[in-house]
Amino acid sequence: MAQRRLGWVAGWSALCLGLAGCGAPIQSVTPAPRPVSETQADRDVQIFSWWTAKGETNALNALISVFRARYPREHIVNEAVAGGGGDNAKAVLASRITAGDPPETFQVHVGQELMVWVKAGKMQPLDALYRELDLYKVLPKAVIDGVTYEGHVYAVPIDVERGNVLWYNARVLNEYGLKPPQTFDQLLADCKVLKAHGVTPIAYGDRDQLGSVMLWEDVLLATAGPQVYNGIWNGSVPLTSPVVRRASEDFLQLLPYTNADHAQLSWDGACALVASGQAAFDAMGDWAKAYFLASGLRENKDFGWTPFPGTSGDFEYVIDTFGMPKGSKNPQGALDFLRVVASRDAQKQFNLWKGSIPPRMDVPLTGFDAYSLASAAAFRKDALVPSLANGEAANPAFEQAAAQAITMLINTGNVSQFMQLLKQADLANPLP
């Protein structure tokens, strides 16, 4: 586990050090619809992602199907790399881009994860594409802000997901007379009841550290509230703040109620424990719903959800996009794929499978389930906050240092040492 994480850090670090201070000048991309030539038809369009788990593959296949229907002469190459929350994929991607062999397009989260590539001069601006497709009119400001740097846009969003969700096995809760907890104290009380009956209260998988960081950031949001939480990531609230210490102490209170094999599982392994009834709760994003549905579970009968206790009214956003790296072999194919990603039809098909919601505001939500409708309503009215675990809140090097610090906290329970590690991570890789 540690080797994979450190490998990714090394890849990011090599990129940032090698390109520091040498951002390339803006080069305008001027896409124009055109018939596919025979020469173009013989060239690949490599689509790079980490969508390989249940539900994710269905969504990616739906997106690819729309592309193939529109551009039948172009050849999609699915370059998905398996591995939890994308660590393996991001390491491979960093190696390819630094070696000058980028795919035509790749999955990347809005915010700081995207900005590493943008600031390194590795991404093509997509202003002309946004104008061609009128995307400025149909995407929310928060989404556009997440892909914008110095007035230019650099990626096309495909989904909006909510990270601060507590999923639960409805049959397990009903069996022991429990209701979905709304406060942290209620969650602890439910955990005590479940553990007394031999049920694992909370499942998480941190083989790739995604599950542990998401659980920690959910507790941080519940403890700090959205304004202070946002302040931590924009640099206006110091990481040494007492609220970070208090949240970390609350996080430790949950650990006795988690599965002992968490270090051997990725996020979908934790979902499997909840799906089977071996565990009751799982703090994970919308993609957990897609896993449950792909496993044959029924919404509101076999599984349910609630905002993570203490975060009702807050929406921790996780937004996937596709960008266009410089130097790919088939840039026109990349633009065609981005046109599909931006389309209403593709966004609807993809998000129906993925469990998320379309970023376009003009996509009709007919056919979406109760959870997605509730998520769409919450995204419009709730306080929006970024996810650390998924790349929106902090630069990748800080994110990885924080993930390693959280692993140390889990293993030792030493909050003071954890706070010191966060401070060192910020000094080495400053937050915005």
Contacts in CASP RR format, 6 or more apart in sequence:
PFRMAT RR
TARGET T0000
AUTHOR 0000-0000-0000
METHOD contacts of the structure
MODEL  1
MAQRRLGWVAGWSALCLGLAGCGAPIQSVTPAPRPVSETQADRDVQIFSW
WTAKGETNALNALISVFRARYPREHIVNEAVAGGGGDNAKAVLASRITAG
DPPETFQVHVGQELMVWVKAGKMQPLDALYRELDLYKVLPKAVIDGVTYE
GHVYAVPIDVERGNVLWYNARVLNEYGLKPPQTFDQLLADCKVLKAHGVT
PIAYGDRDQLGSVMLWEDVLLATAGPQVYNGIWNGSVPLTSPVVRRASED
FLQLLPYTNADHAQLSWDGACALVASGQAAFDAMGDWAKAYFLASGLREN
KDFGWTPFPGTSGDFEYVIDTFGMPKGSKNPQGALDFLRVVASRDAQKQF
NLWKGSIPPRMDVPLTGFDAYSLASAAAFRKDALVPSLANGEAANPAFEQ
AAAQAITMLINTGNVSQFMQLLKQADLANPLP
1 206 0 8 1.000
1 207 0 8 1.000
1 208 0 8 1.000
1 209 0 8 1.000
1 263 0 8 1.000
2 404 0 8 1.000
4 87 0 8 1.000
4 88 0 8 1.000
4 91 0 8 1.000
4 208 0 8 1.000
5 87 0 8 1.000
5 208 0 8 1.000
5 209 0 8 1.000
5 400 0 8 1.000
5 403 0 8 1.000
5 404 0 8 1.000
6 400 0 8 1.000
7 91 0 8 1.000
8 87 0 8 1.000
8 90 0 8 1.000
8 91 0 8 1.000
8 94 0 8 1.000
8 396 0 8 1.000
8 400 0 8 1.000
9 396 0 8 1.000
9 397 0 8 1.000
9 400 0 8 1.000
9 401 0 8 1.000
11 91 0 8 1.000
11 94 0 8 1.000
11 95 0 8 1.000
11 98 0 8 1.000
12 90 0 8 1.000
12 94 0 8 1.000
12 116 0 8 1.000
12 396 0 8 1.000
12 397 0 8 1.000
12 400 0 8 1.000
13 397 0 8 1.000
14 94 0 8 1.000
14 98 0 8 1.000
15 94 0 8 1.000
15 97 0 8 1.000
15 98 0 8 1.000
15 116 0 8 1.000
15 120 0 8 1.000
15 122 0 8 1.000
16 116 0 8 1.000
16 120 0 8 1.000
16 397 0 8 1.000
19 120 0 8 1.000
19 121 0 8 1.000
19 122 0 8 1.000
23 119 0 8 1.000
23 120 0 8 1.000
23 121 0 8 1.000
24 121 0 8 1.000
24 326 0 8 1.000
26 125 0 8 1.000
26 152 0 8 1.000
27 124 0 8 1.000
27 125 0 8 1.000
27 326 0 8 1.000
28 125 0 8 1.000
28 127 0 8 1.000
28 128 0 8 1.000
29 124 0 8 1.000
29 125 0 8 1.000
29 126 0 8 1.000
29 127 0 8 1.000
29 128 0 8 1.000
29 129 0 8 1.000
29 324 0 8 1.000
29 331 0 8 1.000
29 335 0 8 1.000
30 128 0 8 1.000
31 128 0 8 1.000
31 129 0 8 1.000
31 132 0 8 1.000
31 335 0 8 1.000
31 339 0 8 1.000
32 132 0 8 1.000
36 71 0 8 1.000
36 73 0 8 1.000
36 74 0 8 1.000
36 336 0 8 1.000
38 73 0 8 1.000
40 73 0 8 1.000
40 74 0 8 1.000
40 330 0 8 1.000
40 332 0 8 1.000
40 333 0 8 1.000
41 73 0 8 1.000
41 74 0 8 1.000
41 75 0 8 1.000
42 75 0 8 1.000
43 74 0 8 1.000
43 75 0 8 1.000
43 329 0 8 1.000
43 330 0 8 1.000
43 333 0 8 1.000
44 75 0 8 1.000
44 76 0 8 1.000
44 77 0 8 1.000
44 104 0 8 1.000
44 329 0 8 1.000
44 330 0 8 1.000
45 67 0 8 1.000
45 74 0 8 1.000
45 75 0 8 1.000
45 76 0 8 1.000
45 77 0 8 1.000
45 104 0 8 1.000
45 105 0 8 1.000
45 330 0 8 1.000
45 333 0 8 1.000
45 334 0 8 1.000
45 336 0 8 1.000
45 337 0 8 1.000
46 77 0 8 1.000
46 79 0 8 1.000
46 103 0 8 1.000
46 104 0 8 1.000
46 105 0 8 1.000
46 328 0 8 1.000
46 330 0 8 1.000
47 60 0 8 1.000
47 64 0 8 1.000
47 76 0 8 1.000
47 77 0 8 1.000
47 78 0 8 1.000
47 79 0 8 1.000
47 80 0 8 1.000
47 103 0 8 1.000
47 104 0 8 1.000
47 105 0 8 1.000
47 106 0 8 1.000
47 322 0 8 1.000
47 337 0 8 1.000
48 79 0 8 1.000
48 80 0 8 1.000
48 81 0 8 1.000
48 89 0 8 1.000
48 93 0 8 1.000
48 103 0 8 1.000
48 105 0 8 1.000
48 106 0 8 1.000
48 107 0 8 1.000
49 60 0 8 1.000
49 79 0 8 1.000
49 80 0 8 1.000
49 81 0 8 1.000
49 89 0 8 1.000
49 106 0 8 1.000
49 107 0 8 1.000
50 80 0 8 1.000
50 81 0 8 1.000
50 82 0 8 1.000
50 83 0 8 1.000
50 84 0 8 1.000
50 85 0 8 1.000
50 86 0 8 1.000
50 88 0 8 1.000
50 89 0 8 1.000
50 90 0 8 1.000
50 107 0 8 1.000
51 57 0 8 1.000
51 59 0 8 1.000
51 60 0 8 1.000
51 80 0 8 1.000
51 107 0 8 1.000
52 80 0 8 1.000
52 81 0 8 1.000
52 82 0 8 1.000
52 83 0 8 1.000
53 84 0 8 1.000
53 267 0 8 1.000
53 268 0 8 1.000
53 287 0 8 1.000
53 291 0 8 1.000
54 268 0 8 1.000
54 290 0 8 1.000
54 291 0 8 1.000
54 294 0 8 1.000
54 295 0 8 1.000
55 287 0 8 1.000
55 290 0 8 1.000
55 291 0 8 1.000
55 293 0 8 1.000
55 294 0 8 1.000
55 353 0 8 1.000
55 354 0 8 1.000
55 355 0 8 1.000
56 287 0 8 1.000
56 290 0 8 1.000
56 354 0 8 1.000
57 80 0 8 1.000
58 290 0 8 1.000
58 294 0 8 1.000
58 353 0 8 1.000
58 354 0 8 1.000
59 290 0 8 1.000
59 350 0 8 1.000
59 351 0 8 1.000
59 353 0 8 1.000
59 354 0 8 1.000
59 355 0 8 1.000
60 78 0 8 1.000
60 80 0 8 1.000
60 350 0 8 1.000
61 353 0 8 1.000
62 346 0 8 1.000
62 349 0 8 1.000
62 350 0 8 1.000
62 352 0 8 1.000
62 353 0 8 1.000
63 158 0 8 1.000
63 340 0 8 1.000
63 341 0 8 1.000
63 346 0 8 1.000
63 349 0 8 1.000
63 350 0 8 1.000
64 76 0 8 1.000
64 78 0 8 1.000
65 349 0 8 1.000
66 340 0 8 1.000
66 343 0 8 1.000
66 345 0 8 1.000
66 346 0 8 1.000
66 349 0 8 1.000
67 74 0 8 1.000
67 76 0 8 1.000
67 336 0 8 1.000
67 337 0 8 1.000
67 340 0 8 1.000
67 346 0 8 1.000
68 74 0 8 1.000
68 76 0 8 1.000
70 336 0 8 1.000
70 339 0 8 1.000
70 340 0 8 1.000
71 333 0 8 1.000
71 336 0 8 1.000
71 340 0 8 1.000
74 333 0 8 1.000
74 336 0 8 1.000
76 337 0 8 1.000
79 103 0 8 1.000
80 89 0 8 1.000
81 88 0 8 1.000
81 89 0 8 1.000
81 92 0 8 1.000
82 88 0 8 1.000
83 89 0 8 1.000
83 208 0 8 1.000
83 266 0 8 1.000
84 207 0 8 1.000
84 208 0 8 1.000
84 210 0 8 1.000
84 266 0 8 1.000
84 267 0 8 1.000
84 268 0 8 1.000
85 208 0 8 1.000
85 210 0 8 1.000
85 266 0 8 1.000
85 267 0 8 1.000
85 390 0 8 1.000
86 208 0 8 1.000
86 210 0 8 1.000
87 208 0 8 1.000
87 209 0 8 1.000
88 208 0 8 1.000
89 107 0 8 1.000
90 396 0 8 1.000
93 103 0 8 1.000
93 106 0 8 1.000
96 102 0 8 1.000
96 103 0 8 1.000
97 117 0 8 1.000
97 122 0 8 1.000
97 325 0 8 1.000
100 327 0 8 1.000
102 122 0 8 1.000
102 325 0 8 1.000
102 326 0 8 1.000
102 327 0 8 1.000
102 328 0 8 1.000
103 325 0 8 1.000
103 328 0 8 1.000
104 324 0 8 1.000
104 328 0 8 1.000
104 329 0 8 1.000
104 330 0 8 1.000
104 331 0 8 1.000
104 333 0 8 1.000
104 334 0 8 1.000
104 337 0 8 1.000
105 322 0 8 1.000
105 323 0 8 1.000
105 324 0 8 1.000
105 325 0 8 1.000
105 328 0 8 1.000
105 334 0 8 1.000
105 337 0 8 1.000
105 338 0 8 1.000
106 322 0 8 1.000
106 323 0 8 1.000
106 325 0 8 1.000
107 320 0 8 1.000
107 321 0 8 1.000
107 322 0 8 1.000
108 114 0 8 1.000
108 117 0 8 1.000
108 155 0 8 1.000
108 320 0 8 1.000
108 321 0 8 1.000
108 322 0 8 1.000
108 323 0 8 1.000
109 318 0 8 1.000
109 319 0 8 1.000
109 320 0 8 1.000
109 321 0 8 1.000
109 387 0 8 1.000
109 390 0 8 1.000
109 391 0 8 1.000
109 392 0 8 1.000
110 143 0 8 1.000
110 146 0 8 1.000
110 147 0 8 1.000
110 155 0 8 1.000
110 157 0 8 1.000
110 317 0 8 1.000
110 319 0 8 1.000
110 321 0 8 1.000
110 392 0 8 1.000
111 146 0 8 1.000
111 147 0 8 1.000
111 386 0 8 1.000
111 391 0 8 1.000
111 392 0 8 1.000
112 391 0 8 1.000
112 392 0 8 1.000
112 393 0 8 1.000
112 394 0 8 1.000
112 395 0 8 1.000
112 396 0 8 1.000
112 399 0 8 1.000
112 432 0 8 1.000
113 390 0 8 1.000
113 391 0 8 1.000
113 392 0 8 1.000
113 396 0 8 1.000
114 123 0 8 1.000
114 146 0 8 1.000
114 147 0 8 1.000
114 154 0 8 1.000
114 155 0 8 1.000
114 321 0 8 1.000
114 323 0 8 1.000
115 149 0 8 1.000
115 395 0 8 1.000
116 395 0 8 1.000
116 396 0 8 1.000
117 123 0 8 1.000
117 154 0 8 1.000
117 325 0 8 1.000
118 149 0 8 1.000
118 154 0 8 1.000
119 149 0 8 1.000
121 326 0 8 1.000
122 325 0 8 1.000
122 326 0 8 1.000
123 154 0 8 1.000
123 155 0 8 1.000
123 323 0 8 1.000
123 324 0 8 1.000
123 325 0 8 1.000
123 326 0 8 1.000
124 154 0 8 1.000
124 323 0 8 1.000
124 324 0 8 1.000
124 325 0 8 1.000
124 326 0 8 1.000
124 331 0 8 1.000
125 152 0 8 1.000
125 153 0 8 1.000
125 154 0 8 1.000
126 152 0 8 1.000
126 153 0 8 1.000
126 154 0 8 1.000
126 155 0 8 1.000
126 156 0 8 1.000
126 323 0 8 1.000
126 324 0 8 1.000
126 338 0 8 1.000
127 152 0 8 1.000
127 153 0 8 1.000
129 135 0 8 1.000
129 156 0 8 1.000
129 335 0 8 1.000
129 338 0 8 1.000
129 339 0 8 1.000
129 342 0 8 1.000
130 136 0 8 1.000
130 153 0 8 1.000
133 339 0 8 1.000
133 342 0 8 1.000
135 144 0 8 1.000
135 156 0 8 1.000
135 342 0 8 1.000
136 144 0 8 1.000
138 360 0 8 1.000
138 361 0 8 1.000
138 362 0 8 1.000
139 157 0 8 1.000
139 359 0 8 1.000
139 360 0 8 1.000
139 361 0 8 1.000
140 359 0 8 1.000
140 361 0 8 1.000
140 379 0 8 1.000
142 317 0 8 1.000
142 384 0 8 1.000
143 157 0 8 1.000
143 160 0 8 1.000
143 319 0 8 1.000
143 359 0 8 1.000
144 153 0 8 1.000
146 319 0 8 1.000
146 392 0 8 1.000
147 153 0 8 1.000
147 154 0 8 1.000
147 155 0 8 1.000
147 156 0 8 1.000
147 157 0 8 1.000
147 321 0 8 1.000
148 154 0 8 1.000
154 323 0 8 1.000
155 321 0 8 1.000
155 322 0 8 1.000
155 323 0 8 1.000
156 321 0 8 1.000
156 322 0 8 1.000
156 323 0 8 1.000
156 338 0 8 1.000
156 341 0 8 1.000
156 342 0 8 1.000
157 319 0 8 1.000
157 320 0 8 1.000
157 321 0 8 1.000
157 359 0 8 1.000
158 320 0 8 1.000
158 321 0 8 1.000
158 322 0 8 1.000
158 341 0 8 1.000
158 346 0 8 1.000
158 347 0 8 1.000
158 350 0 8 1.000
158 351 0 8 1.000
158 359 0 8 1.000
159 319 0 8 1.000
159 320 0 8 1.000
159 347 0 8 1.000
159 350 0 8 1.000
159 351 0 8 1.000
159 354 0 8 1.000
159 356 0 8 1.000
159 357 0 8 1.000
159 358 0 8 1.000
159 359 0 8 1.000
160 317 0 8 1.000
160 318 0 8 1.000
160 319 0 8 1.000
160 356 0 8 1.000
160 357 0 8 1.000
160 358 0 8 1.000
160 359 0 8 1.000
160 375 0 8 1.000
160 379 0 8 1.000
161 285 0 8 1.000
161 286 0 8 1.000
161 287 0 8 1.000
161 317 0 8 1.000
161 318 0 8 1.000
161 319 0 8 1.000
161 320 0 8 1.000
161 354 0 8 1.000
161 355 0 8 1.000
161 356 0 8 1.000
161 357 0 8 1.000
162 285 0 8 1.000
162 286 0 8 1.000
162 315 0 8 1.000
162 316 0 8 1.000
162 317 0 8 1.000
162 318 0 8 1.000
162 375 0 8 1.000
162 378 0 8 1.000
162 379 0 8 1.000
163 214 0 8 1.000
163 218 0 8 1.000
163 284 0 8 1.000
163 285 0 8 1.000
163 286 0 8 1.000
163 316 0 8 1.000
163 317 0 8 1.000
163 318 0 8 1.000
163 387 0 8 1.000
163 390 0 8 1.000
164 218 0 8 1.000
164 221 0 8 1.000
164 283 0 8 1.000
164 285 0 8 1.000
164 307 0 8 1.000
164 308 0 8 1.000
164 311 0 8 1.000
164 314 0 8 1.000
164 315 0 8 1.000
164 316 0 8 1.000
165 283 0 8 1.000
165 284 0 8 1.000
165 285 0 8 1.000
165 286 0 8 1.000
165 288 0 8 1.000
165 305 0 8 1.000
165 306 0 8 1.000
165 307 0 8 1.000
165 308 0 8 1.000
166 180 0 8 1.000
166 181 0 8 1.000
166 187 0 8 1.000
166 218 0 8 1.000
166 281 0 8 1.000
166 282 0 8 1.000
166 283 0 8 1.000
166 305 0 8 1.000
166 306 0 8 1.000
166 307 0 8 1.000
166 308 0 8 1.000
166 309 0 8 1.000
167 271 0 8 1.000
167 274 0 8 1.000
167 281 0 8 1.000
167 282 0 8 1.000
167 283 0 8 1.000
167 284 0 8 1.000
167 288 0 8 1.000
167 289 0 8 1.000
167 292 0 8 1.000
167 303 0 8 1.000
167 304 0 8 1.000
167 305 0 8 1.000
168 180 0 8 1.000
168 274 0 8 1.000
168 280 0 8 1.000
168 281 0 8 1.000
168 282 0 8 1.000
168 303 0 8 1.000
168 304 0 8 1.000
168 305 0 8 1.000
168 306 0 8 1.000
169 274 0 8 1.000
169 275 0 8 1.000
169 277 0 8 1.000
169 279 0 8 1.000
169 280 0 8 1.000
169 302 0 8 1.000
169 303 0 8 1.000
170 300 0 8 1.000
170 301 0 8 1.000
170 302 0 8 1.000
170 303 0 8 1.000
170 304 0 8 1.000
171 277 0 8 1.000
171 302 0 8 1.000
172 194 0 8 1.000
172 199 0 8 1.000
172 277 0 8 1.000
172 280 0 8 1.000
173 179 0 8 1.000
173 180 0 8 1.000
173 190 0 8 1.000
173 280 0 8 1.000
176 193 0 8 1.000
176 194 0 8 1.000
176 197 0 8 1.000
176 199 0 8 1.000
178 190 0 8 1.000
178 193 0 8 1.000
178 194 0 8 1.000
178 280 0 8 1.000
180 304 0 8 1.000
180 305 0 8 1.000
180 306 0 8 1.000
181 187 0 8 1.000
181 189 0 8 1.000
181 190 0 8 1.000
181 306 0 8 1.000
181 309 0 8 1.000
182 306 0 8 1.000
182 309 0 8 1.000
182 310 0 8 1.000
182 312 0 8 1.000
183 309 0 8 1.000
183 310 0 8 1.000
184 219 0 8 1.000
184 222 0 8 1.000
184 223 0 8 1.000
184 250 0 8 1.000
184 309 0 8 1.000
184 310 0 8 1.000
186 309 0 8 1.000
187 254 0 8 1.000
187 281 0 8 1.000
187 309 0 8 1.000
188 253 0 8 1.000
188 254 0 8 1.000
188 257 0 8 1.000
190 201 0 8 1.000
190 280 0 8 1.000
190 281 0 8 1.000
191 201 0 8 1.000
191 202 0 8 1.000
191 254 0 8 1.000
191 257 0 8 1.000
192 257 0 8 1.000
194 200 0 8 1.000
194 201 0 8 1.000
194 257 0 8 1.000
194 280 0 8 1.000
195 201 0 8 1.000
195 256 0 8 1.000
195 257 0 8 1.000
199 277 0 8 1.000
199 278 0 8 1.000
199 279 0 8 1.000
199 280 0 8 1.000
200 257 0 8 1.000
200 258 0 8 1.000
200 259 0 8 1.000
200 273 0 8 1.000
200 278 0 8 1.000
200 279 0 8 1.000
200 280 0 8 1.000
201 257 0 8 1.000
201 258 0 8 1.000
201 279 0 8 1.000
201 280 0 8 1.000
201 281 0 8 1.000
202 215 0 8 1.000
202 254 0 8 1.000
202 257 0 8 1.000
202 258 0 8 1.000
202 259 0 8 1.000
202 279 0 8 1.000
202 280 0 8 1.000
202 281 0 8 1.000
202 282 0 8 1.000
202 283 0 8 1.000
203 258 0 8 1.000
203 259 0 8 1.000
203 262 0 8 1.000
203 265 0 8 1.000
203 269 0 8 1.000
203 270 0 8 1.000
203 271 0 8 1.000
203 273 0 8 1.000
203 274 0 8 1.000
203 278 0 8 1.000
203 279 0 8 1.000
203 281 0 8 1.000
203 282 0 8 1.000
204 211 0 8 1.000
204 212 0 8 1.000
204 214 0 8 1.000
204 215 0 8 1.000
204 258 0 8 1.000
204 259 0 8 1.000
204 262 0 8 1.000
204 265 0 8 1.000
204 267 0 8 1.000
204 270 0 8 1.000
204 282 0 8 1.000
204 283 0 8 1.000
204 284 0 8 1.000
205 211 0 8 1.000
205 212 0 8 1.000
205 259 0 8 1.000
205 262 0 8 1.000
205 263 0 8 1.000
205 265 0 8 1.000
205 266 0 8 1.000
205 267 0 8 1.000
205 269 0 8 1.000
205 270 0 8 1.000
206 212 0 8 1.000
206 213 0 8 1.000
206 262 0 8 1.000
206 263 0 8 1.000
206 265 0 8 1.000
206 407 0 8 1.000
206 410 0 8 1.000
207 263 0 8 1.000
207 264 0 8 1.000
207 265 0 8 1.000
207 266 0 8 1.000
208 266 0 8 1.000
208 267 0 8 1.000
209 403 0 8 1.000
209 404 0 8 1.000
209 406 0 8 1.000
209 407 0 8 1.000
210 266 0 8 1.000
210 267 0 8 1.000
210 389 0 8 1.000
210 390 0 8 1.000
211 267 0 8 1.000
211 270 0 8 1.000
211 283 0 8 1.000
211 284 0 8 1.000
211 389 0 8 1.000
212 262 0 8 1.000
212 403 0 8 1.000
212 406 0 8 1.000
212 407 0 8 1.000
212 410 0 8 1.000
213 388 0 8 1.000
213 389 0 8 1.000
213 399 0 8 1.000
213 402 0 8 1.000
213 403 0 8 1.000
213 406 0 8 1.000
214 283 0 8 1.000
214 284 0 8 1.000
214 285 0 8 1.000
214 387 0 8 1.000
214 389 0 8 1.000
214 390 0 8 1.000
215 251 0 8 1.000
215 254 0 8 1.000
215 283 0 8 1.000
216 247 0 8 1.000
216 248 0 8 1.000
216 251 0 8 1.000
216 406 0 8 1.000
216 409 0 8 1.000
217 316 0 8 1.000
217 387 0 8 1.000
217 388 0 8 1.000
217 389 0 8 1.000
217 393 0 8 1.000
218 283 0 8 1.000
218 308 0 8 1.000
218 311 0 8 1.000
218 316 0 8 1.000
219 247 0 8 1.000
219 248 0 8 1.000
219 250 0 8 1.000
219 251 0 8 1.000
219 254 0 8 1.000
219 308 0 8 1.000
220 229 0 8 1.000
220 232 0 8 1.000
220 243 0 8 1.000
220 244 0 8 1.000
220 247 0 8 1.000
220 248 0 8 1.000
220 251 0 8 1.000
221 229 0 8 1.000
221 308 0 8 1.000
221 310 0 8 1.000
221 311 0 8 1.000
221 314 0 8 1.000
221 316 0 8 1.000
221 385 0 8 1.000
222 247 0 8 1.000
222 250 0 8 1.000
222 308 0 8 1.000
222 309 0 8 1.000
222 310 0 8 1.000
222 311 0 8 1.000
223 243 0 8 1.000
223 246 0 8 1.000
223 247 0 8 1.000
223 250 0 8 1.000
224 232 0 8 1.000
224 243 0 8 1.000
224 244 0 8 1.000
224 247 0 8 1.000
225 311 0 8 1.000
225 314 0 8 1.000
226 314 0 8 1.000
226 383 0 8 1.000
226 384 0 8 1.000
226 385 0 8 1.000
227 383 0 8 1.000
228 237 0 8 1.000
228 241 0 8 1.000
228 243 0 8 1.000
229 314 0 8 1.000
229 385 0 8 1.000
230 385 0 8 1.000
230 386 0 8 1.000
231 237 0 8 1.000
232 239 0 8 1.000
232 241 0 8 1.000
232 244 0 8 1.000
232 431 0 8 1.000
233 386 0 8 1.000
233 388 0 8 1.000
233 393 0 8 1.000
233 394 0 8 1.000
233 431 0 8 1.000
233 432 0 8 1.000
234 431 0 8 1.000
234 432 0 8 1.000
235 431 0 8 1.000
235 432 0 8 1.000
237 243 0 8 1.000
239 419 0 8 1.000
239 422 0 8 1.000
239 423 0 8 1.000
239 426 0 8 1.000
239 431 0 8 1.000
240 419 0 8 1.000
240 422 0 8 1.000
240 423 0 8 1.000
244 419 0 8 1.000
244 422 0 8 1.000
245 415 0 8 1.000
245 419 0 8 1.000
248 409 0 8 1.000
248 415 0 8 1.000
248 418 0 8 1.000
248 419 0 8 1.000
249 415 0 8 1.000
251 409 0 8 1.000
252 409 0 8 1.000
252 413 0 8 1.000
252 415 0 8 1.000
255 410 0 8 1.000
259 265 0 8 1.000
259 270 0 8 1.000
259 273 0 8 1.000
259 279 0 8 1.000
262 270 0 8 1.000
265 273 0 8 1.000
267 284 0 8 1.000
267 287 0 8 1.000
267 288 0 8 1.000
268 291 0 8 1.000
270 279 0 8 1.000
270 282 0 8 1.000
270 284 0 8 1.000
271 282 0 8 1.000
271 284 0 8 1.000
271 288 0 8 1.000
271 291 0 8 1.000
271 292 0 8 1.000
271 295 0 8 1.000
272 291 0 8 1.000
272 295 0 8 1.000
273 279 0 8 1.000
273 282 0 8 1.000
274 280 0 8 1.000
274 281 0 8 1.000
274 282 0 8 1.000
274 292 0 8 1.000
274 303 0 8 1.000
275 291 0 8 1.000
275 292 0 8 1.000
275 295 0 8 1.000
275 297 0 8 1.000
275 302 0 8 1.000
275 303 0 8 1.000
282 288 0 8 1.000
283 308 0 8 1.000
285 318 0 8 1.000
286 318 0 8 1.000
286 354 0 8 1.000
286 355 0 8 1.000
286 356 0 8 1.000
286 371 0 8 1.000
286 372 0 8 1.000
286 375 0 8 1.000
287 354 0 8 1.000
287 355 0 8 1.000
287 356 0 8 1.000
289 299 0 8 1.000
289 303 0 8 1.000
289 305 0 8 1.000
289 355 0 8 1.000
289 371 0 8 1.000
290 353 0 8 1.000
290 354 0 8 1.000
290 355 0 8 1.000
292 299 0 8 1.000
292 302 0 8 1.000
292 303 0 8 1.000
293 299 0 8 1.000
293 355 0 8 1.000
296 302 0 8 1.000
297 303 0 8 1.000
299 369 0 8 1.000
299 370 0 8 1.000
299 371 0 8 1.000
300 370 0 8 1.000
304 371 0 8 1.000
305 371 0 8 1.000
306 312 0 8 1.000
307 313 0 8 1.000
307 314 0 8 1.000
313 378 0 8 1.000
313 381 0 8 1.000
313 382 0 8 1.000
313 383 0 8 1.000
314 382 0 8 1.000
314 383 0 8 1.000
314 385 0 8 1.000
315 378 0 8 1.000
315 379 0 8 1.000
315 382 0 8 1.000
315 383 0 8 1.000
315 384 0 8 1.000
315 385 0 8 1.000
316 385 0 8 1.000
316 386 0 8 1.000
316 387 0 8 1.000
317 379 0 8 1.000
317 384 0 8 1.000
317 385 0 8 1.000
317 386 0 8 1.000
317 387 0 8 1.000
317 392 0 8 1.000
318 387 0 8 1.000
318 390 0 8 1.000
318 392 0 8 1.000
319 359 0 8 1.000
319 392 0 8 1.000
322 337 0 8 1.000
322 338 0 8 1.000
322 341 0 8 1.000
323 334 0 8 1.000
323 338 0 8 1.000
324 331 0 8 1.000
324 334 0 8 1.000
324 335 0 8 1.000
324 338 0 8 1.000
328 334 0 8 1.000
340 346 0 8 1.000
341 347 0 8 1.000
342 360 0 8 1.000
344 358 0 8 1.000
344 360 0 8 1.000
344 362 0 8 1.000
344 363 0 8 1.000
347 358 0 8 1.000
347 359 0 8 1.000
347 360 0 8 1.000
347 363 0 8 1.000
348 358 0 8 1.000
348 363 0 8 1.000
348 364 0 8 1.000
350 358 0 8 1.000
351 357 0 8 1.000
351 358 0 8 1.000
351 368 0 8 1.000
351 372 0 8 1.000
352 367 0 8 1.000
352 368 0 8 1.000
355 371 0 8 1.000
355 372 0 8 1.000
356 372 0 8 1.000
356 375 0 8 1.000
357 365 0 8 1.000
357 368 0 8 1.000
357 372 0 8 1.000
357 375 0 8 1.000
357 376 0 8 1.000
357 379 0 8 1.000
365 372 0 8 1.000
365 373 0 8 1.000
365 376 0 8 1.000
368 376 0 8 1.000
386 392 0 8 1.000
386 393 0 8 1.000
387 393 0 8 1.000
388 394 0 8 1.000
388 399 0 8 1.000
388 402 0 8 1.000
389 399 0 8 1.000
389 403 0 8 1.000
391 399 0 8 1.000
393 399 0 8 1.000
394 402 0 8 1.000
394 429 0 8 1.000
394 431 0 8 1.000
395 429 0 8 1.000
395 431 0 8 1.000
397 428 0 8 1.000
397 429 0 8 1.000
398 425 0 8 1.000
398 426 0 8 1.000
398 428 0 8 1.000
398 429 0 8 1.000
398 430 0 8 1.000
398 431 0 8 1.000
401 421 0 8 1.000
401 424 0 8 1.000
401 425 0 8 1.000
401 428 0 8 1.000
401 429 0 8 1.000
402 422 0 8 1.000
402 425 0 8 1.000
404 421 0 8 1.000
405 418 0 8 1.000
405 421 0 8 1.000
405 422 0 8 1.000
405 425 0 8 1.000
406 418 0 8 1.000
408 414 0 8 1.000
408 417 0 8 1.000
408 418 0 8 1.000
408 421 0 8 1.000
409 415 0 8 1.000
409 417 0 8 1.000
409 418 0 8 1.000
END
